[in-house]
Amino acid sequence: MYTLIPTVVAVVLVVLGLSYLLNAPGWLRLLRSWAAHPERLFPTGLVMLAAGVVIGPGYDNWYGTWPVFVTVLGWLIALEGAFLLLAPALVRQLVSRLSDRFLMLYTRCGGAVLAVLGGLLAWHYLR
């Protein structure tokens, strides 16, 4: 169990990051859909809240760089999930103000960062 959660997090980060890089137009359409219909954020928020609560307090390791990274990431995921459930209208306001060009760049850069962090995390726990 000690390495299960970081391994799952690593795989999800790599795959999600690559998806952001390879499918940025699809992610942009999803963001625009969420802005048009904020209630569509509820399932995503619920899954993120549940996953974050499993990762953050479930792993709860505050010793060493990578274990702390996993724990903090879990708590951030839980907070984002709660935000999506409690304030979906704010997502609408934010996304509607941003240009497609900016969102595509943000998605691709974010994808690269997630993939690299996931790869480093996998390397640390699977070597």
C-alpha positions, 0 to 999 in steps of 0.5 A, spaced: 500 500 500 505 504 501 507 504 494 501 503 491 498 510 491 504 514 488 504 509 483 497 510 481 498 517 481 505 517 477 501 513 471 495 518 472 499 524 471 503 521 465 497 519 461 493 525 463 499 529 461 500 526 454 493 526 453 493 534 454 499 534 449 496 530 444 488 532 445 489 539 446 483 541 442 478 536 445 480 538 452 479 546 449 472 543 447 471 540 454 473 547 458 468 551 453 462 546 454 463 546 462 463 554 461 457 553 457 454 548 462 457 548 469 453 543 472 457 538 468 462 539 473 459 536 478 461 529 476 468 531 475 468 535 482 466 528 485 471 524 482 476 529 484 474 530 491 474 522 492 481 521 489 484 527 493 481 524 499 484 517 498 491 520 496 492 526 501 490 523 508 490 516 505 497 516 503 499 522 508 507 521 508 510 528 510 518 525 510 522 526 503 521 530 497 516 525 493 512 522 499 510 530 501 509 531 493 504 526 493 501 528 499 500 535 497 498 533 490 492 529 494 490 535 498 490 540 492 486 535 488 481 534 494 480 542 494 479 542 487 474 537 487 470 541 492 471 548 489 468 544 482 462 542 486 461 548 490 463 554 485 462 551 478 459 558 476 466 561 478 469 556 473 464 559 467 466 566 469 474 564 469 474 560 462 469 565 458 474 570 459 480 566 457 482 566 449 482 559 445 489 561 444 491 561 451 487 555 453 491 551 448 498 553 450 496 552 458 493 545 456 499 543 452 504 546 457 500 543 463 500 537 459 508 537 459 509 539 466 504 533 468 507 528 464 514 530 466 512 530 474 509 523 473 515 520 469 519 522 475 515 520 480 514 513 477 522 513 476 522 514 484 517 509 486 518 503 480 526 503 480 
